[in-house]
Amino acid sequence: MALRHIDIDTPQPNGRFGEPTRSANIKHNANITETEERLEALESGTAGTGARLDEEIAARAAADAALAGRIDAEHALITKETADRVAAVQAEATARANADASLSARILGKNRIINGNFDIYQRGNPGTITNSAAYTADRWICSSAGAGVTSNWGLGSTTPGEIPDSTRFLGFNVVSGVTSAWVGQWIEGVHSFAGGKATVSFWMRSGVAGKKVGLLIQQHFGSGGSALVQVVAPDVITLTTTFTKYSVTFDVPSIVGKTVGGGNALLFTFFYSDDRPALFGGQLIGQTGLFEVAQVQMEKGPTATEYDWRPVGQELLLCQRYYSKSYALATKAGTPNSDPGRIATGLQISGTNSPSFTAYALRFPVSMRTSPAVTVYGAVSGNPNKVTMSDNADSSGVPTVRGLSEGGCEINWVNNAGTFGGWFHFTADAEF
C-alpha cells in the first residue's frame, strides 16, 4: 500500500493546526511498517527489483570474465607473437653470422700473412742468427739480439693430420745471453687494418711447457712519415709442448691525421724473449728455449676463421714479389755447382782470344715491391758478384746491374781473355 500522509497544516476546532497527535502517530507507525516490509521484500527479491539487480550483477560479472578472458587470450597471442619475432630475429642473425663465417672461409686473400704455412723457403733451411735480424722462411724474420750470441732457426715437419693443411713449422731456438728475440713479418702498407680490429690465429708449442710468448704490432709510416705506433697484446700466452691453436685480436689505431711516407708497413711479431721490464710486464726477461709456430693467419675483424689455405704456386708468386731467384726452389743462393735453373748465354761478340762485352736482359718472375737489390753468382763456383765463363772459371771483373726496375734489369760483364758467354744465377731482394 502507499505511504500515508500526515497533515500538519489544516486548522482544527481547538484552534491548532494539523492532525491530532494520536492520529499522526498511527500514520507514522503504519508508514514505518510499510517501509520495513518493502525493504524486506527488496532484500529477499520477492518484489522483482532484487532479482533484477542480481541478474545484472551476474551479467556484468560474466561480461567482465569474458572480457578478462579475451584480454588474457590477446596478451598470450601478443606474447607468443613477440617471442616468435624475437626468435626469428635471433635465427636470422645466427644464419647471417654463419653465412658470413662460411663466406669468409671461402674468400681467398683474407689472410694478410704471406707464407703463413711456411711452405716456401727460397733462402734455404736451416740457419743461424747472431746479434741481428734476418729473413729465414720466405717473408719471415728471425731476430736475436745479444753481442756474440748465436741463436738458430729451422723448418720442421708437422705430424700428418696434426694441424689441418699444414706440413711445416718454423722453429727458433733462443739461447742464453739473448736480450731480445722475436719472429715476425712485414705487412705491406701501414693502412692495413687501420682503424679496425685484426685477429691473429696460429698454432704454437715450446720445447718445455710453461714458456711464454707475447704479440705486438707496429705501424711504421715510412720515410718522412709520422713516428711509429705500437700496440701490445693485453695477454701473454703460456705454451705447452703440444701444438695448440691460439688467437689474439688487436685494436689497430687509425692513421687519420698521420703522415705516410715511402716504404710504410705494418710489422707483426711474436716475442719470445725481451729484457725490457715495461714490455709484456717483464714476463719474457731472460727467457730461452725452443719455440715452434705453424699456420699463422692475420685477418680483418674480431673473430678467427678457418685458415685461408692457398695453392703453393700462388703462395710462391706472393713471396716472389719480395724475393726471387734463379736457383731451384730449395737451393740456397751461393751454392757451388748449382747448374739447375742457371741463366746462360753463349754469345761471342769478339774474337776468341779477346775480351768480349756481354749484356743480358733479365726479367724477374713477377713485378716486385720496389726496385730490388740484385746479386749475381757464378753458376759453377757460387761466388757472389761473378759470372762463370766458358772455361768454367769466374770472370775476373765484377758484373754490373743496369736499367734496374721492379720488373727486371740488365746484367753486364766482360769476359776473360779467350772465353765467351756467361753462366750465372741471381737473387733479387725487395724486402723491407
Buried (B, 14 or more C-beta within 10 A) or exposed (E): EEEEEBEEEEEEEEEEEBBEEEEBEBBEEEBEEBEEEEEEBBEEBEBEEBEEEEEEEEEEEEEEEEEEEEEEEEEEEEEEEEEEEEEEEEEEEEEEEEEEEEEBEEEEEBBBBBBBBBBBBBBBBBBBBBBEBBBBBBBBBBBBBBEEBBBBBBBBEBEEEBBEEBBBBBBBBBBEBBBBBBBBBBBBBBBBBBEBBBBBBBBBBBBEEEBBBBBBBBBBBBEEBBEEBEBBBEEBBEBEBEBEBBBBBBEBBEBEEBEBBEBBBBBBBBBBBBBEEEBBEEBBBEBBBBBBBBBBBBBBBEBBBBBBBBEBEEBBBBBBBBBBBBBBEEBBBBEEEBEEEBBEBEEBEEEEEEBBEBBBEBEBBBEBBBBBEBBBBBBBBBBBBBBBBBEEBBBBBEBBBEEBEBEBBEBBBBBBEEBBBBBBBBBBBBBB
